[in-house]
């Protein structure tokens, strides 16, 4: 079925509960249904709902990104790519271009993979999830949205409507980078998103660092972020922030990388993304 309003979706979810699954890009859902990883009595197509398929930006409120807006709509938009560099970086590497034309940022968030590329970028950008359900609408910080591998904070009858990302000033910059063993179309061994705001004297006025693929959920590296504030950007400062970020990483060893290697990568990628974020802030 294809409801035409959020309230209709909430009603369907209330009627069918966990046996109803939402379809936006379907790049994850169809695979999971075919492989028996999920079961559904009803598949609810939400692509006819303007609130979840559209986006808008204003200098006061920032970006309102509908949950079903595709990855390519983000990185192909000149203004959004310039303002939200980390999000553009991550949406360009989620699968190949065929996937990017279908997969949504909201779907990447709701799928709640520890290695999701868009989620560390959203956390670094201090994004907020707008959720609708039987009790109305409420918001939740994206850093609290993923609760475990493949699990999120949505309650029964709820859906993600949009993602709100704060407005970006001229002295802000962000970046995302991941390490993968192949050149493309792979999932992150480690992913890092960083955001900085520079003061008039060039020091770092505010910063946020987020990590992916090193714990059961993407992480906000609060102490590492705070360590940057009030200081002049430098290679040594970024390396020290990377060391602090490594302290919250609890990766597992597998065939794609040992926990020691993944922890090392955290420091490397924190340093790289902070460098790019500062460069983008300085060059806006």
Secondary structure, DSSP 8 states (H G I E B T S, - for coil): ---SSHHHHHHHHHHHGGGEEEESS-TTHHHHHHTTSS--SEEEE-TT-HHHH-EEEETTTEEEEETT-BHHHHHT-HHHHHH-HHHHHHHTTSS-HHHHTT-BHHHHHHHT-TT-HHHHHHHHTT-EEEEEETTEEEEEEGGGTEEETTEES--TT-EEEEEEE----TTEEEEEEEE-SSSSS---SEEEEEEEEE-TTSBEEEEEEEEESSSSS-EE-HHHHHTTTTSB--HHHHHHHHHHHHTT-----BTTB-HHHHHHHHHHHHHHHHHHHHHHHHT-
